[in-house]
């Protein structure tokens, strides 16, 4: 009988401080979003006066497609940077920024319509309070992400983002994926379950 040949074990290395920090940040932010989602779910249907979600909310399909597509473009951007393809990185990163901005503009248009056409403000009823709190919290996180993406875009256009920065860019992409994943929950709770 011949002895079994085993492959040498790959040495374990510590994850980067950036990744650990981002995962801790995402865990903390997930807890905050969980509180807002639970509050929204708790107060569904408890508003004494209108308007109600069924009366005023429309499914933001286009905005959702834009935001979720931005997860693909940021993934492609990080992949391109890891392989030293700066032009592909710049294009994919710009598309991520553009798709996120379109999403945020769509949220702004939706709020304008809700406030000025439907009369739904944060103080109108419990629905208004919980809706603007939850969707507003998400919009705040998208805005923060867009600012970070814009800074990287400016640095990339100045030639200051190279293959050596791929790990840092990947850490930022984790945040953007988190924002996209949270939107799936918010969309489901507000526009599907809550209607």
GULUMVO-345041 format. One record per residue: residue number from 1; residue in one letter; x negated, y negated, z of N, C-alpha, C in turn. Coordinates in steps of 0.001 Angstrom, whole numbers, plus 500000, padded with zeros to 6 digits. Example, Ala and Ser with C-alpha at 12.3 -4.5 7.8 and 13.67 -1.06 7.14 Angstrom:
<sezas>
 resi resn   n.c1   n.c2   n.c3  ca.c1  ca.c2  ca.c3   c.c1   c.c2   c.c3
    1    A 486810 505690 507800 487700 504500 507800 486800 503300 507800
    2    S 487150 502250 507080 486330 501060 507140 487100 499970 507870
</sezas>
This chain:
<sezas>
 resi resn   n.c1   n.c2   n.c3  ca.c1  ca.c2  ca.c3   c.c1   c.c2   c.c3
    1    X 499155 501168 500000 500000 500000 500000 499104 498761 500000
    2    X 499419 497824 499115 498616 496607 499030 499200 495544 499956
    3    X 498309 494767 500567 498817 493722 501457 499535 492638 500652
    4    X 500583 492073 501229 501342 490999 500572 500509 489736 500543
    5    X 500571 489088 499411 499842 487823 499267 500810 486697 499615
    6    X 500415 485868 500535 501272 484747 500923 500670 483455 500402
    7    X 501549 482600 499992 501102 481303 499500 500646 480458 500683
    8    X 499637 479636 500486 499189 478788 501593 500312 477818 501981
    9    X 500434 477638 503268 501487 476744 503775 501137 475301 503447
   10    X 502142 474560 503028 501952 473143 502761 501892 472417 504098
   11    X 500850 471630 504307 500759 470944 505596 501891 469929 505756
   12    X 502409 469869 506962 503496 468937 507251 502915 467563 507517
   13    X 503539 466552 506949 503084 465182 507187 504228 464378 507761
   14    X 503884 463380 508500 504899 462496 509069 505584 461710 507959
   15    X 506895 461502 508067 507557 460629 507083 507076 459194 507285
   16    X 507210 458405 506256 506747 457017 506354 507576 456251 507381
   17    X 506943 455270 507992 507653 454444 508974 508819 453713 508330
   18    X 508650 453349 507065 509735 452657 506361 510979 453522 506229
   19    X 510773 454787 505859 511908 455713 505714 512579 455964 507059
   20    X 511769 456181 508090 512331 456419 509425 513111 455195 509880
   21    X 512528 454028 509685 513205 452790 510063 514513 452596 509313
   22    X 514494 452891 508005 515709 452720 507206 516776 453717 507636
   23    X 516387 454956 507910 517376 455934 508361 517969 455545 509719
   24    X 517149 454975 510606 517673 454495 511900 518638 453327 511679
   25    X 518276 452426 510786 519146 451295 510468 520466 451784 509878
   26    X 520389 452731 508960 521595 453279 508328 522472 453968 509367
   27    X 521863 454678 510317 522643 455336 511375 523382 454294 512216
   28    X 522700 453212 512565 523339 452151 513356 524464 451488 512569
   29    X 524213 451202 511306 525239 450566 510473 526416 451511 510241
   30    X 526143 452794 510157 527230 453772 510006 528151 453737 511218
   31    X 527575 453578 512388 528390 453492 513604 529290 452262 513567
   32    X 528755 451150 513103 529563 449920 513008 530694 450119 512001
   33    X 530369 450668 510840 531416 450907 509841 532461 451888 510357
   34    X 532038 452872 511111 532986 453836 511670 533997 453138 512570
   35    X 533535 452211 513384 534436 451452 514263 535456 450677 513432
   36    X 535008 450016 512374 535910 449234 511539 536896 450123 510781
   37    X 536431 451279 510310 537314 452208 509607 538373 452748 510553
   38    X 537976 453121 511764 538932 453636 512750 539963 452563 513097
   39    X 539501 451325 513261 540437 450230 513555 541426 450054 512412
   40    X 540928 450102 511171 541820 449959 510017 542859 451075 510014
   41    X 542396 452306 510195 543316 453452 510201 544317 453366 511356
   42    X 543866 452912 512516 544741 452816 513687 545878 451820 513449
   43    X 545564 450719 512766 546556 449659 512590 547356 449753 511290
   44    X 547150 450799 510497 547949 450957 509277 549429 451018 509646
   45    X 550202 450198 508976 551656 450219 509164 552151 449556 510436
   46    X 551267 448930 511205 551690 448312 512467 551897 446806 512357
   47    X 551766 446263 511149 552018 444836 510968 553513 444581 511044
   48    X 553884 443558 511819 555296 443214 511993 555824 442497 510755
   49    X 554971 441706 510121 555385 440952 508938 554512 441334 507750
   50    X 554959 440939 506567 554224 441244 505339 553225 440160 505029
   51    X 552512 440313 503952 552608 441392 502977 551948 442677 503471
   52    X 552367 443768 502876 551815 445077 503214 550802 445486 502152
   53    X 549964 446483 502447 548983 446932 501450 549637 447356 500132
   54    X 550768 448051 500225 551445 448517 499016 551904 447339 498144
   55    X 552257 446226 498779 552750 445065 498040 551645 444288 497333
   56    X 550428 444285 497893 549414 443365 497357 548134 444023 496837
   57    X 547823 445220 497262 546544 445819 496855 546666 446563 495528
   58    X 545691 446320 494670 545560 447062 493422 544241 447819 493484
   59    X 544197 448961 492836 542969 449760 492862 541841 449044 492112
   60    X 540733 448762 492771 539596 448105 492101 538713 449126 491371
   61    X 539281 449749 490356 538579 450826 489652 537311 450304 488971
   62    X 537421 449202 488239 536258 448674 487518 535138 448315 488485
   63    X 535483 447632 489575 534471 447266 490577 533804 448510 491146
   64    X 534606 449531 491414 534088 450759 491991 533139 451459 491018
   65    X 533515 451520 489759 532643 452140 488750 531317 451386 488669
   66    X 531393 450054 488702 530159 449251 488652 529261 449561 489841
   67    X 529822 449554 491039 528999 449774 492224 528422 451184 492255
   68    X 529233 452174 491964 528734 453544 491998 527710 453795 490886
   69    X 527880 453140 489745 526893 453257 488666 525551 452665 489074
   70    X 525595 451681 489956 524345 451055 490393 523477 452019 491208
   71    X 524082 453047 491799 523274 454073 492478 522434 454841 491462
   72    X 523005 455102 490301 522251 455782 489246 521133 454888 488720
   73    X 521437 453617 488475 520408 452733 487916 519261 452505 488891
   74    X 519561 452421 490191 518456 452220 491148 517627 453491 491271
   75    X 518285 454642 491161 517539 455910 491167 516605 455974 489959
   76    X 517114 455587 488796 516283 455575 487583 515134 454579 487712
   77    X 515397 453451 488371 514352 452439 488560 513218 452992 489417
   78    X 513562 453622 490527 512532 454187 491409 511750 455273 490673
   79    X 512458 456113 489942 511805 457177 489172 510824 456577 488156
   80    X 511243 455526 487473 510376 454883 486477 509136 454288 487142
   81    X 509318 453653 488299 508174 453047 488979 507192 454117 489455
   82    X 507699 455233 489946 506821 456335 490397 505960 456854 489243
   83    X 506468 456741 488019 505727 457213 486847 505013 456078 486108
   84    X 504957 454900 486736 504198 453789 486177 504823 453119 484970
   85    X 506121 453298 484760 506808 452685 483613 507472 451379 484065
   86    X 506708 450319 484029 507160 449024 484549 508354 448462 483785
   87    X 508333 448558 482475 509439 447998 481686 510746 448726 482000
   88    X 510697 450039 482116 511902 450814 482455 512364 450485 483870
   89    X 511395 450294 484770 511747 449901 486137 512475 448561 486124
   90    X 511896 447573 485433 512504 446242 485395 513925 446278 484837
   91    X 514119 447038 483768 515442 447125 483155 516446 447784 484111
   92    X 516070 448908 484675 516989 449612 485576 517258 448801 486836
   93    X 516236 448142 487341 516417 447319 488548 517350 446148 488250
   94    X 517151 445526 487080 518027 444419 486680 519471 444894 486531
   95    X 519664 446073 485930 521022 446610 485782 521660 446857 487151
   96    X 520872 447335 488105 521382 447533 489464 521839 446214 490048
   97    X 521014 445211 489901 521346 443870 490399 522602 443339 489724
   98    X 522702 443505 488428 523859 443030 487661 525134 443755 488087
   99    X 525069 445076 488193 526255 445851 488586 526711 445483 489993
  100    X 525769 445280 490897 526121 444849 492256 526754 443471 492262
  101    X 526228 442564 491439 526794 441210 491355 528202 441241 490760
  102    X 528422 442093 489769 529763 442232 489185 530738 442736 490245
  103    X 530301 443719 491040 531144 444230 492119 531502 443118 493095
  104    X 530516 442347 493510 530754 441284 494487 531659 440198 493915
  105    X 531469 439854 492650 532344 438881 491995 533777 439405 491919
  106    X 533918 440703 491643 535248 441313 491609 535932 441258 492963
  107    X 535164 441483 494022 535712 441371 495376 536160 439936 495637
  108    X 535366 438987 495200 535738 437574 495350 537020 437235 494606
  109    X 537150 437748 493377 538379 437517 492606 539581 438145 493307
  110    X 539380 439357 493831 540466 440034 494540 540896 439217 495759
  111    X 539945 438722 496519 540271 437924 497705 540973 436621 497323
  112    X 540506 435992 496261 541145 434747 495806 542621 435003 495502
  113    X 542892 436086 494782 544260 436447 494432 545082 436753 495698
  114    X 544499 437520 496601 545215 437872 497830 545531 436643 498675
  115    X 544592 435721 498752 544792 434531 499598 545739 433539 498948
  116    X 545477 433186 497686 546225 432091 497064 547497 432520 496344
  117    X 547590 433756 495921 548799 434226 495251 549714 434968 496214
  118    X 549115 435866 496999 549922 436715 497882 550027 436194 499305
  119    X 549239 435190 499652 549321 434604 500988 548758 435476 502098
  120    X 547865 436405 501754 547268 437279 502757 545937 436699 503212
  121    X 545893 436269 504462 544646 435779 505048 544289 436669 506228
  122    X 543183 436384 506840 542746 437187 507975 543677 437027 509167
  123    X 544441 435927 509195 545347 435684 510332 546816 435927 509992
  124    X 547119 436431 508805 548504 436656 508397 549165 437748 509227
  125    X 548507 438881 509361 549042 440019 510110 547893 440976 510418
  126    X 548215 442101 511076 547176 443078 511409 546512 443649 510164
  127    X 547283 443869 509121 546713 444356 507873 545667 443384 507355
  128    X 545997 442091 507293 545051 441077 506823 543783 441047 507662
  129    X 543959 441135 508973 542806 441106 509873 541888 442300 509647
  130    X 542471 443490 509615 541625 444683 509460 541080 444824 508038
  131    X 541881 444411 507045 541422 444490 505654 540206 443591 505431
  132    X 540331 442311 505780 539217 441390 505544 538011 441732 506412
  133    X 538255 442282 507594 537128 442668 508456 536350 443822 507835
  134    X 537048 444859 507397 536374 446038 506845 535766 445756 505481
  135    X 536566 445216 504577 536049 444941 503221 535006 443819 503273
  136    X 535215 442862 504171 534242 441776 504340 532911 442271 504886
  137    X 532960 443216 505818 531724 443804 506338 530954 444488 505209
  138    X 531677 445197 504368 531010 445842 503235 530449 444800 502269
  139    X 531235 443763 501967 530767 442716 501051 529520 442021 501611
  140    X 529477 441850 502928 528296 441257 503567 527067 442134 503327
  141    X 527233 443447 503457 526122 444364 503224 525697 444386 501750
  142    X 526665 444286 500846 526325 444206 499421 525534 442931 499159
  143    X 525961 441816 499757 525252 440547 499578 523813 440647 500065
  144    X 523625 441236 501247 522266 441425 501761 521430 442293 500834
  145    X 522034 443352 500320 521329 444225 499384 520968 443503 498104
  146    X 521886 442687 497600 521609 441937 496373 520465 440944 496565
  147    X 520414 440322 497736 519308 439397 498003 517975 440141 497998
  148    X 517940 441315 498622 516712 442119 498624 516355 442578 497209
  149    X 517365 443005 496452 517118 443417 495065 516581 442251 494240
  150    X 517119 441059 494471 516679 439876 493717 515226 439538 494036
  151    X 514829 439647 495292 513439 439380 495658 512510 440354 494938
  152    X 512864 441635 494940 512038 442633 494241 512009 442333 492742
  153    X 513151 441918 492174 513199 441604 490743 512261 440449 490409
  154    X 512272 439422 491249 511379 438271 491021 509916 438715 491090
  155    X 509601 439527 492106 508229 440029 492230 507851 440914 491049
  156    X 508800 441732 490583 508526 442608 489437 508261 441797 488177
  157    X 509053 440750 487964 508851 439913 486773 507521 439166 486838
  158    X 507043 438934 488062 505740 438281 488234 504593 439290 488165
  159    X 504924 440569 487926 503904 441598 487820 503351 442075 489151
  160    X 504077 441815 490224 503588 442152 491566 504135 443472 492092
  161    X 504979 444180 491317 505512 445477 491741 504900 446538 490833
  162    X 504126 447423 491448 503429 448458 490691 503743 449837 491268
  163    X 503158 450829 490666 503371 452215 491089 503069 452397 492586
  164    X 502098 451660 493115 501736 451764 494521 502869 451313 495444
  165    X 503810 450554 494919 504927 450049 495719 506165 450952 495633
  166    X 506044 452081 494968 507206 452956 494743 507839 453415 496051
  167    X 507029 453711 497057 507587 454167 498340 508420 453061 498988
  168    X 507940 451827 498936 508680 450695 499519 509986 450449 498773
  169    X 509917 450533 497465 511109 450343 496639 512110 451472 496902
  170    X 511596 452675 497089 512465 453812 497391 513188 453615 498724
  171    X 512508 453046 499707 513141 452777 501004 514300 451791 500818
  172    X 514094 450766 500014 515173 449817 499734 516320 450505 498999
  173    X 515982 451428 498115 517034 452137 497380 517906 452971 498326
  174    X 517340 453452 499422 518137 454192 500412 519253 453308 500963
  175    X 518918 452053 501236 519928 451112 501727 521030 450928 500688
  176    X 520630 450793 499428 521618 450572 498367 522519 451796 498197
  177    X 521943 452982 498293 522762 454199 498233 523734 454243 499415
  178    X 523290 453790 500572 524158 453726 501740 525339 452796 501482
  179    X 525071 451627 500925 526141 450663 500616 527143 451289 499648
  180    X 526656 452021 498675 527539 452685 497716 528367 453783 498386
  181    X 527717 454568 499242 528433 455644 499941 529508 455080 500866
  182    X 529192 453995 501532 530180 453361 502413 531378 452884 501600
  183    X 531120 452394 500383 532231 451940 499554 533191 453084 499234
  184    X 532665 454273 499027 533530 455424 498766 534486 455619 499947
  185    X 533972 455490 501161 534816 455627 502359 535812 454480 502434
  186    X 535332 453247 502246 536220 452071 502321 537302 452157 501252
  187    X 536922 452503 500038 537889 452628 498948 538953 453663 499301
  188    X 538515 454812 499802 539449 455879 500148 540402 455431 501263
  189    X 539869 454815 502295 540674 454415 503450 541614 453266 503105
  190    X 541099 452243 502439 541894 451026 502193 542824 451200 500996
  191    X 542317 451701 499887 543084 451673 498640 543839 452964 498341
  192    X 543481 454051 499017 544172 455317 498780 545037 455679 499980
  193    X 544409 455917 501121 545169 456305 502326 546026 455154 502832
  194    X 545449 453957 502864 546125 452792 503454 547262 452208 502636
  195    X 547419 452632 501407 548505 452086 500583 549720 452950 500772
</sezas>
